[in-house]
C-alpha cells in the first residue's frame, strides 16, 4: 500500500485530494519505467486501498501529471483493438520529487557530512540566482 504521508519535504504534487493516486502513479512508474494508461490502471487495482479505482480517474490523473511535466510521453504502443496508446515515464522532475519526498530535510541538516551540505548550499544558491 502507498504511503499517505511524506517522510521528507512536503511537495504540492503529494498534497491535496489527488495525493494518494499521484503517489501510487509515481511509485509504479519508478518501478516499471514505461507504462500505458491502461497498464497503470491494472497496476493500481492490485494495490490495497485502490481496488475500486476507475480507469477514467487514473487516465485523467496521468494526463494532468503529464501536462504539469511530472511524467513524460515516451512513444506509443499498439493496443489489442488496434489503436496507439501513449507510453509514459517518470520525468527527471518526478524522480527528484520522489527523492525529496523520501528525505527529511531536518535529519539531512543534522546528520549530513560537510561536503554534502556544501554541495546542497551551492545548488540552492545557483537556483535562487537563476
TAWOQUI-V700008 format. One line per field, one symbol per residue. phi: phi as a letter, one per 40 degrees, with the letter a starting at -180 (. if undefined). psi: psi as a letter, one per 20 degrees, with the letter a starting at -180 (. if undefined). burial: b if it has 24 or more other ideal C-beta (glycine too) atoms within 12 Angstrom, else e. A space follows every 50 residues. Layout:
# TAWOQUI-V700008
phi=???
psi=???
burial=???
This chain:
# TAWOQUI-V700008
phi=.cccbccbccbccbbgccccccccccccccccgbacccccccccccccgb cbccccccccccccccccgcbbcbgbbcccchccbccbbccccccccccc ccbcccccccbccccccccccccccccccc
psi=qqqhqqhcpoqhhkqahjgghghggggghhghfpqrhhhhgghgiippij hjpqhhgggghghghhhjkhqqpmarpprhiirppqpqrprhgghhhggh hhpphghghgiqrhhggggghgghhhghh.
burial=ebeeebeeeebebbeeebbbbbbbbbbbbbeeebbbbbbbbebbeebeeb eebeeebbbebbeebbeeebbbbeeeeeeeeeeebbbbbbbeebeebbeb beeeeeeeeeeeeeeeeeeeeeeeeeeeee
